[in-house]
Amino acid sequence: MLGGMQKHHKDALQRLRVTLLHDMIIEELVEHLVSSGILTPIMHSTIMAHRSEYKQNVTLLTQLPKRGPRAFSEFCNALHATGQRHLAEQLEEEAQQQQMESVTPEVHERSFPLPVQESTPSRPRRQFCREYNEESIDDGDGPGTVQLCSVDFYLSHHQQAYKMHSCPRGRALIISNVAFETQDLDHRYGGEVDVASLEKLFSSLGFQVEVRRNLNAQNMMSQLGAFSALPAHSALDSCVVAVLSHGLDGAVYGTDGKLVQLQDVFTAMDNAHCPQLQNKPKMFFIQACRGEEADRGVDQRDGREQSASPGCEQSDAGREDIKVRLPTQSDMICAYACLKGTVSLRNTKRGSWFVQDLVSVFSQYSKNTHVADMLVKVNALIKEREGHAPGTEFHRCKEMSEYCSTLCRDLYLFPGIGPPK
C-alpha cells in the first residue's frame, strides 16, 4: 500500500507472478507503459537490455509496484491492448478478490490511526487520518520567530559566503498539492499546515513568496517555467522552490495523478534555463515520498561510531584564457524529506515531520549558521523522531531526511541584514 500502488493490486501481481513471467509478451507491452507515463524511457531501455524475455518480464514486474497508483490499471489496459486479455482478466479478478478479503473485521480491528505517508494510503484508513494526533515527538507549539543576524557576524562571514543582502532576498515559489482529482491519491491532511509554516518562514527570511495550490502536472511545469523566466531574479540574490505532494523516487504527483520528474524541476532553474540566477544560490525543498518502504529502524549497537574520510586525488582540467563557462547545474542545494525508496511521514494536525523540523531549525539558527549545516541539524532531529501507532505496522517507524548540494560557497541567509548604503 505504500509508494502509490494499492495493497490488493500488489497482492494480485504477486499471486500471478509466475504466470505472468512465463506467459507475458513484453515488447509491445512496455511501449504502452512508456506512452502512458508509467515507465520512463530509461526504464524501457533497462528492461529491453536483457536478452531473455523471461528476465525482461522479471525486471518489469519488479519495477511495476513502485510506479504509482495508476500503474496497475495502466498495466491491465496495456495487456488488453496487446492481445493478452486473458492475463488482464486474471489480474483484475485476483485484485477484486484480494480487495474483498482485505475488508474483514480482523483488518478493521488493526486499523488504528496512523501517521500519514506522502504516498497512497489504503482507502479504508483515510477516515482515521483526520483524527490522528502523533504523541511521541513534538509539542505542537508551531514555528517560532526567525532570529536576526548581528552586524558583527555578517561582517566577519560575508566575504566567504554568497552575496545575500538584496531586498527581497529572492523569490520563493511553493507548490502544494493537497486535493487530488484521482481517488487513488488521498487528500493530504496536514499539508495546509506545511504551506502556512513555510510561507511564514520564507517571508521572515526576506523572500517574496508565491503559493500555488493543487496543480496538475502540466500546470506545475508551467508555473515553474514562468517562475524561472521572471526578470526580477536578475536583481535578487537567491531563490527558493518548495514542492509538497505525494511522490515516488525521482518524481512528484500532480493533482491529475500524472508525474512531474524532479530533474525537470531542477532543469527549469539551472544555469541554461534561468541565466538570471547564474552564480546565485538556488534552494529546493521536497516534501514527498521517494519510494514505498517504511523505515523500520534498527537497534543501536553499543560502542563508538566508526567513521573514515579517505582522501582523494585532485585532477585539474587545463586552464585557458577563454570565456568562463559554467556547469549546467551548479549553486543548488536540495533537501528531501526522506531517503530514496522510503516514505515520508506527516502529522495530520501539525504537518509533516520534515517541514516542522525545517522551520524550527531555520528560525533558530539562520542568524549564524549556513544552510548546509542547518540541514544537518534537521537530519539530527528527524533521526530522533519515531512513529506512534501501537498495534500497527507503523508503530515505532522511522524517517531520515537528506540533502544534496552543488553549492560553491557558504550559504548564509543573514536575516535582518539589508543592502549596504
DOMINU-433555 format. One record per residue (C-alpha): x, y, z. Coordinates in steps of 0.5 Angstrom, whole numbers, plus 500, padded with zeros to 3 digits. Example, Ala and Ser with C-alpha at 12.3 -4.5 7.8 and 13.67 -1.06 7.14 Angstrom:
BEGIN
525491516/527498514/
//
This chain:
BEGIN
500500500/506505501/509508495/503509491/500502489/495500493/496493497/491489493/494491487/501489489/498482492/495481486/501482482/505477487/500472487/500471479/508473478/509466476/504466471/506473468/513471468/512465463/506468459/507475458/509478452/513484453/516488447/510492445/507492453/513496455/512501449/504502452/507503459/512509457/507512453/502512459/508515463/508509468/515507465/521512463/525511457/531510461/527504465/525502458/532501456/534498462/528492461/530491454/537491455/536484458/537478453/532473455/524475455/524472462/529477465/525482462/519480465/522480472/525487471/518490469/515486475/520488480/519496477/511496477/509496484/514502485/511506479/505510483/497509484/496508476/501503475/496497476/490500472/495502466/499495466/492492465/490497460/497495456/495488457/488489454/491493448/497488446/492482446/494479453/487480455/487473459/492476463/489482464/482479467/486474471/489480475/483484475/479478478/485477483/485484485/478484486/479478491/484481495/481487496/475483499/479479503/482485506/476488508/474484514/473485522/480483523/483488519/479494521/481492529/488493527/486500523/489505529/490512527/497512523/502517521/500519514/505518509/507522503/504517498/498513497/495510504/490505504/483507503/479504509/484508513/483515511/478517516/482516522/488520519/484526520/484525528/491522529/495526533/502524534/504524541/511521541/515527539/514535539/509539543/506543537/508550539/509552532/514555528/518561532/520568530/526568526/532571530/536576527/544576525/548581528/552586524/559583527/557576525/555579518/562583517/566577520/563572515/560575509/567575505/567567504/559567503/555568497/552575497/546576501/543583502/538584497/531586499/528582498/533576499/530573493/523570490/520564493/515559490/511554494/507549490/503545495/498539492/493537498/487535494/487530488/483529482/484522483/481517488/488513488/491519492/489521498/488528501/494531504/491533511/496537515/499540508/496546509/500547516/506546512/504551507/503556512/509555516/514555510/510562508/512565514/519562515/521565508/517571509/521572515/528571512/526576507/524573501/518575497/513568497/508566492/504560493/501556488/496550490/493544487/496544480/496538475/503536473/502541466/501547471/506545476/511545470/508552467/509555474/516553474/517556467/514562469/518563476/524561472/523567467/522572472/526578470/526580478/531575479/537579476/537584482/536579487/541574491/538568491/531564490/527558494/523553491/519548495/515542493/510539497/506533494/505525494/511522491/516517489/523516487/525522483/518525482/512528485/505528483/500533480/493533482/491529476/496523478/501525473/508525475/513531475/520529474/524532480/530533475/525537470/524542477/532543477/533544470/528549470/532553475/539551472/544556469/542555462/534556463/535561469/541565467/539571471/541566477/548564475/553564481/547565486/544560491/538556489/535552495/530547494/526543499/522537497/516534502/514528498/515520499/521517495/519510495/515505498/518503504/517505511/524505515/523500521/530503524/535498528/537498535/543502536/550498538/554499544/561502542/564508539/561510532/566509527/568514521/573515516/575520511/579517505/583522501/582523494/587526489/585532485/586533478/585540475/583541468/587545463/586552464/586557458/584564458/578564455/571566457/569563463/564557463/559554468/557547469/549547467/547546474/551549480/550553486/544549488/542545495/536541495/533538502/529532501/524530507/526522506/532518503/531514497/526508497/523511503/516514505/516521509/511522515/506527516/502529522/495531520/495537525/502539526/504538519/510534516/516532521/521535516/517542515/516542523/524541524/526545518/522551520/524550527/532550526/532555520/528560525/533559531/540558527/539562521/542568524/549565525/549558521/550557514/544553510/548546509/550546517/542548518/540542514/545537518/541540524/535538521/537531520/539530527/532532529/529527524/533522526/530522533/523522531/519516532/512514530/507513535/501508533/501502537/498495535/500497527/506496523/508504523/509503531/516506532/517507525/523512523/525517518/531520515/532527511/538528507/540534502/545534496/549540494/553544489/554550493/561553492/561558498/558558505/550560504/548564510/542568510/544573514/536575517/536582518/542585514/540590509/544592503/550597504/548604504/
//
